[in-house]
């Protein structure tokens, strides 16, 4: 997982400027009255703490990050973005609470949005980590009964950009933000990194679901478990989440239509990832247009597809393209 864009360690002019910038940002965010700002402050602290070459002052350690995130969750029980961050971020890994007490946070979004399949991923993951099969099955059942899938990444990206607008990036820190030109472009780059990284927390938690739906396990499972895994897989694929195939393929219920959808989603996911990874010189324009599309569509997948279309990248795969992950080994 990448951090928030720092390319040079303190000791260089650009590195020192970026370091001072992040200290100012964290101080501003954590003194805010907005719980969403505390979430972003905790994210900045966490990723800088992971970087030995660019650590923030000691008072901004992991325990401070965990405390900010818990504080945000308690202050905004009805804010889905805050609760999604609380449920998805491994607070117990960097706070002073034990894993059992902090495990309650995995349920944070599910309590608020029981109809959201994404809200149950942390619950399943927590149950699997505790080897509580009954709880995992119950959570999977709730997930299969959900009517939508929303990981709140779009809301995260837009909210983080709004927060960062209050903190112009100094010109002398330009080299530390991967070529983004202009303060607003840098803020968009940082907001994109923030939403992507918090989304990656959710992806890591989703590994608990393949454990329940793994071919070696689900082959001996009940027909109900197989049907739930297949339903969840199709829901994720329909939302543009390529890992949905991992839940579906081992059930024996996948159809040729399912496979074609998985192939399409995998192609689009790789296309977006490859373009974003290889287009750093054009990232200012790419992110400006991507955020503009988010504002209009509030749909991450649609925004990514529009980016591919603008670049002339096909949104459907060639007929002879068959990615290895779809072999369902």
N, C-alpha and C positions, 0 to 999 in steps of 0.2 A: 504494500500500500504506500502510495506516495504522500508526502506531506504537503503543506500549503505553498509550494513553489520556490522555496529558497534554494539557490544554486551555489552560493558561496558562503563559507563560514565567516564569522566575525574575525576581524583582523585585516580585511580589505575595506576599501571605502564603501563599495556596494554592500558587502556583507554587514558592516557596522550599521549602515543606514537601514537595511532591512531588519536587523535585529532590534534597533530602536523603534522601528515602525511596529513590529509585533508586540513589543512591550506596551507601547501606547494603545494599540488595538485592544489587548487583553485588559488593560486597566480601564479603558472606556467601556468595554462590553460588560465586564463584571460589576461595574458601578452603575450600570443601567437599571431601570426599573422594569425592563421587559424580559420575561423568562426566555424568549427566543434568543435574545442576546447572550444570556448565560449559557445556553446550549452551544452557541457558536464559540464563545470564550473557552468552554471546556474542550471543544474540538481542537482549537488552535493550541491549547496547552498540551493536549494529549500527543499530537503529532510532533510538536517541537520537543517534547520529552523523549520521544522515540529517536530523535536525531542527536547523537552524541556531539556532533560538531556545531550544533546551533541551539543549545538549550537556553530556555528562558531562565530568569532568576529563580532561585530555590523556592521562593514563596509561591511560584507558579507550578508546583509539582503535580504529580498524578493525583494525590489526595485532594488537592484544590480543584482539579478538573472533575473528579467524582462528586465532590461536595456541590459544585455548581450545577452539575446535571441533576442530582437528586433535589436540589433546591428548586430548580426549574420545574421538575415533575410535580413537586408538592404544590407549587404556586399556581400551576396552570393545568389542573386535572382535566379540563375540557378542551385543551389545545392538542389536536391530533398530531401536529408536527412535533411538538415537545414530547408527547408520549411515545411517538415512533422512535425518536432519538433515544429516549430513556430505555425503551424495550430492546433496542438493537445494539446499543453500545455496552460492552462488557464492563460495567461499573465496578464489579467486584474485583477486577484485575488491577484497578488503580485507585481504589478507595480503601478506607479503613474498616469496611464491613466484611463479614465473612460471606462466602458464596451462598449459604442458605438464606441469610437475611436479604441479600441483594437479589436473590432469585425471584422475589415478588415483582421486581421491575420487568421481568420478561412478560408478565401479564398486562402491562400498563396499557398498551394500545388495544389489546383484545377486550379489555373491560369497557373501553370507550367505543370501539367499532367492531362488535362481534360479527357483523356482516362482511367484514373485510378479510379476505383470505390471507393477505400479507400480515395481518395482525397476529395470526396464529403461528407463524413460522418461529418466532422466538419461544413460544410456549412449547411447541413440539421439540425444539432444540434443547430446552431446559429439561424436559421430561426424559429425552433420550440420554442426556448427560448424566441424569440421576438413575438411569436404568429402570425407570418407572414406566413399564409397558402400558399399563392401564391408562395412566395420564396421557401418554403419547397417543394412544388410540383415540382417547376422548378428544384431544386437541385436533387430531387429523379429521375426526368426524365433523367437528365444528368448521374446520377449514373447507371440507367438501360441501358443507351446507351454505357456505358464504355466497354472496351474490355478486361480488366484485373483487378486484385485486388492485390495491393502491399502496405503493411503498412510500408515497409522499416525497419522492425525490424532486419532482417538479416544484412543489411548494417549498422544499428546502432550498433549491437553487435560487428561486426568486426572493425568498426571505433573506437569505444570506447576502445576496447582492444588495438588497435594500439596506441591511445593517452596515455593510462595508462602504456604502456610498458616503457615510459620515466620516470616513477615515481616508482622505486622499493619500495615495502612495507617493512618497517623495521621488523626485526625478532621479536623484543619485542612487536609488535602489533598483533602477531599471534592469540591470544585468541579473538581478535575482528573481525575475519573474518571467523567464523563458520567452523573451522577445516581445511581450505585449507592449504596445506603444500607447502612452497616455494613461492617466490615472484611472479613468472609467474602464478601459480595456483590461487593466491589471486587476481591478476589482471583479470584473466578470470572470477572469481566469481563476481567481481565488475562490469565488462563489461556486464555480463549476467544480473545482477540485474538492471543495467542502461537501457538496451534495453527492458527488461520485464516491467519496471515501466513506461517508455515512451509509450510502447504498451498499458498499462493499461489506460493511459490518453485517447488514441484513443478508447478503449473499453467503457470508461465512456461517451465519446461524442456520441457513437453509440446508446445510449439510446434514442436519438431523433428519430432514424429510427423506432424502435418498436412503438413509439407513432403514427407515420403515418400508420403503418401496423398492429397495435393492432387489434385483432379480433372484439372488440366492436366498433371500428371506421371504419375499412375497410369493414365491412359488409354492411355499407350504402354508401360506396365509389363507384366511377365510375369503370367500367370494366378496364379502363386504369390504374387507381391506383392499382387495384388488380394485374393486369398483371406485372406492374413495381415492386411491392413488391415481387411477386413470382420470377421474374427474378433475383432480387437482392439477395433474399434468396438462390436461387440455385447457384449463383455465389460465395457467401460466403462459402456455404457448399463445393463447388468444390475446394475452396482454403484451406479447412481444418478448417474453422471458424465455431464453433458449434452454435454461435448465429444466423447463417443464418436461422435456423429453426424458430426463433422468427418472422422473416419477412415473411416467406412462409406459416406457418401453418394456419393463420387466413384468408387466401384468398379464401379458398374453391377450390384451384387449385392444392393442394399438391397430389401427386400420391403415390402409394405404393413404387415405386422406390425412390421417394424423401425421404420418411420415412426411408427406409433402409439405404440410404446414411447418413441421419441425425443420425441414430442409430450408424453407423460405426464411424462417426466423434466424436460423444459424447463419445463412448468407448475409442477411441484413445486419446482424450483430457484428460479424467479422468485418463487413464493409465499413461500418461506423467506427469500430475500434482501429482498423488499419488507417483510415483517413485521419482520425483524430491524432493518432500516434505519429503520422508522417507529415502532418501539415503545420508544424510549429511556426514556420515563417508566416503563414497565413492565419494564425490562430486568432489574431485580433478581429479580422473580418468574419471568420467562421463563428466565433463565440458571439459577436454582435448579432449576426443573423439568427443563430440558434436561440439566443434569449428573446429576440423579437418573435420568433415562432412560438416559443413557450408562452409568451404573453398572450398570443392569439389563440393557441390551441389548448394550452394547459395539458398537453399530451407529449411526454418525452419521446415515445416512439415516432409519432408524427413529426416532431421537430427534427429527429435524426434522419428520417426518410427525406424530408425536405432538403436537408443538408446534402444528402447523397445526390438527389436530383439536380441541385444547383451545380454540383461538381461533375455532372455527367456520368456518375457511377450507377450502373443498373441496379434496380431495387429487387429484381428477380434473378435467380441463378440460372446459368446455362443448363440445358437439359442433361448434360453429361456430368454435372457437378454433384458429387455424393460425399459429404464429409464423413470422416471416420467415426465421430461420436454417435452417428445414427445407426451404427452396427449393433448397438445395444448388447455389447459383450458382457 
